[in-house]
Amino acid sequence: MAASWHGRVGAGLVASAALAVAGAAQPPQGPVSPAPSARKLSAEVVAQGLEHPWAVAFLPGGRFLVSERPGRLRLVDAVGRVGAPLAGVPRVASGGQGGLLDVVTDRDFAHNRRIHFCYAEPSEDGRSNGTALASAQLSEGWDGLEQLKLLFRQQPKVASQLHFGCRIVQAPDGMLFLTLGERFHRRDDAQRLDNHLGKVVRIAPHGGAAPGNPFAGRPGALPEIWSFGHRNPQGAAWGPDGRLWIHEHGPQGGDEINLPQPGRNYGWPVVTYGEEYGGGRIGEGTRKAGMEPPLHWWVPSIAPSGMAFLTSERYGPDWRGSLFVGALKLQRLHRLEVREGRVVRDEYLLDGLGARIRDVRQGPDGWLYLLTDSPDGRLLRLKPERGDNAPHPSS
């Protein structure tokens, strides 16, 4: 029988703002207080013994593909058995926050068996690194990668083990969005267009800048850039509104949710709701003309990682459309209720889990899945507990 941990919605001090999703920004609506809920979830262990797992993708037959930060991809079968590392994974710069990070299946995976993954790519001399995006085909035996192709590499490479970003979203047209951190010590580069630090880029599925990118042909600007002024985005999802949603780590406070629009500036480090580590103001305050305010922010930080919209009614119709965000620092799951372009509720779940949540995904079966970040990380499936008010369709 699967082990389980029980979580209740908790309370906390979180300052946030909900702004209009489209068009001109509206004045902040004020703090959104956490809303206690009687809803309980059970976290069933699907697999364990994973070393700092970072991302999970779903394969046919109830199987999973999990990335481990030290540089391994592992197949997990439908009963939770963890396979040997897949062959053919490129060398990664593993250390600090770097390593093998996000992985997603191609939209046409059923026909091409292709996956896309991003990782910290070392320089030839090993002294610097940068986020890279690659694609490959899973072998027929599901035990290795074939036809490996590098689609994008972040420039410049930096001597740092911090802020790689590295979440991938494939849009319905096949184009690949990739989030890129500003590498911590190079935060001012997030405001420049001659580098890839602190950016969201949009890449064609076979490599190179996607057609229609906002800075294509502009002198001094890199054509892959979609938006800029980001810090360290470690969550990304395609929204039910047909747009890209991301969240990013603030410094000390000021974690944000943003909706990156083409050519827009999201402010870091000129504007932020956070402050320097140890205290002290950063930049010019919280708002500035020409810079996009966040849709939602957290003070103090929750350290967000992983992001998924719920499109099923597995947890009841009232949760359908909710945005779920994992929290590393606070070790719990956030459910954000979005209504008419505003975040109207921020609930805390799984307070008793006692683990850093690294990834959040909805599976093909409609259930939510989590990865916990530890040397003995787990893949978890969330289900409503019996006795709450949610329906319990068969699994």
C-alpha angles and dihedrals in degrees: 000000000000116000116237142197121204123224132193127195107262136196127244143156106271124157113201142159131209116210132182112283095220136028126011117357116259124217113278111273092216133248118339105217118216109259115221114228136191089218113119129192132201117216108213117199109237095172138351140183093071116146109231095324112204109181141009128208126187123240132189119279095036093293127140136211113213128187120214117206095230088068110278137121115205133190115224114197127219093270094049102261111151114222131213118279113282116250122239101043110145122242112277134198099243117190139092106358093340131100137080104342132163126021130182134171119243116256088244094045093129088066105029105027088219126154131188122214139171131210146161103278115206122221118245092263093043093235097112139021144189141190114278132187122213140169131209142167121248110238119247089254091051090233103107150014124261135183092025112194129183108224102177142356126197116243130245107028112223135204095242141108094207142089107012096155097195111170118143129207123179112210122219089260090059097252116137123230116201126187118219129196123221092237093245099255092055098054095135088062088069086078095052125084097206093079140041098237115124095005144123110226130196116215133187113245091247094044138274131071114323115245115262097030111158099241099042109136095010112132113245094014127105112239096222093065117111100168136351144198094073127142114200114332111193099164130060136161140165106249129223086246089067096253140106118264123192139173127207139194117256120210107249098345126340103093105171145203113212138175104217111219123191113280096358126139116226095195111242121176096003095061128023142144089224133078139217116289104269091021137294137115122280121209124324104326131272104312138035133168112262093026122098117239117224122263089226136358140190128220115206099034122257092190096233123213129166125020136202140166116224111230098167130078094227089122096037133286093274091066096048110113093024120138116231122203128183121225122214099183098040093037097222144094125260124210113199119195111211119197126175092342096312134103103235101169137028114190128185120220137178095028089160096054093095094203140103109254110221104169137022122191138161111231127219087259091062095248123122118245128199136193120210118214112230140102085269098038125178138215108221134192116208121218133168115259118243111261099040122107097257122103117252110216116187116272 
